[in-house]
């Protein structure tokens, strides 16, 4: 029989993903981050969070999109005075 890995709390997931606890709550409540509700407590299976991260991985040749409101310098037309 395999031992179960302890469930993670919001702070554990936030630390793992380098995000804020409020981001973790928002994503979990929106259904975009796999989670478990145990009563009023929000918990996470570590293996599901690892799978979530793998799903975000951008492979070689994959598209990377700029952050909203930011333009890559190569795309900016520059006019010299």
N, C-alpha and C positions, 0 to 999 in steps of 0.2 A: 504494500500500500504506500502511495506517495504522500508525503506531508504537504499540506496546503501552505502556500506562501501567505503571510499575513496581509490583510487588506490595507490599502493605503488610505490616508486621510487627505483632505483637500490640500493641506500644507505640503504633504509628500509629493503630490502630483504637480503642484505649482513649482516646487523645487526641481523636480525631474524635467519639466518642460521649460523651465526658466521663464515662467509667466507669473502673473499676480494671482492670489487666491480668488479675487473677484472675477477674473477672466475664467478660471476653472469653474466657478459656480455658474457663470453665464453660459458657457459652452455645454456644461452638463445638463442644465435645465432646458437648453434649446435642443438637446438630443444629439449634439455633434460630438460629444465626448462620452465614451461608454462608462456607465456608472451604476451603482446599486444604491437604493434607498433602504436603509434599515431603520425603520421608525422615522425619526426626523434627521437621522445621521446620513450624510452622503459619504459613500465609500467607493473604492475603486479596486479592481483586480489588476495587479501589476502586469500580468501577461497581456491584458486587454489594452493597457496604456502603451505597452511596447509595440503591440500590433498597430495601434493607432499611429504611433510615430513612424513605423515602417511604411504605412500607407501615405504618409506625407513626403516621403523621400523622393527627390527629383533625380531621375536617372540621367545618365550621359545623354546629351542631346535633348533633354526634356526642357520644356519652356519654363522660364522663371519670369514672373511678372513684377514690375516695379511697384513699390508701395504707392498707395493713393496719394495724389497731389505731388508726386516727385517725378521728374523727367530725367532720363539718363542724359549725361552731358553730351554724348555723341549725337543725340537727337535734337539738340538745341541749336537753332540757327544763331550764329554769332556774326554780328556785323561790326566791322572795324570802322572807327571814326573817320 
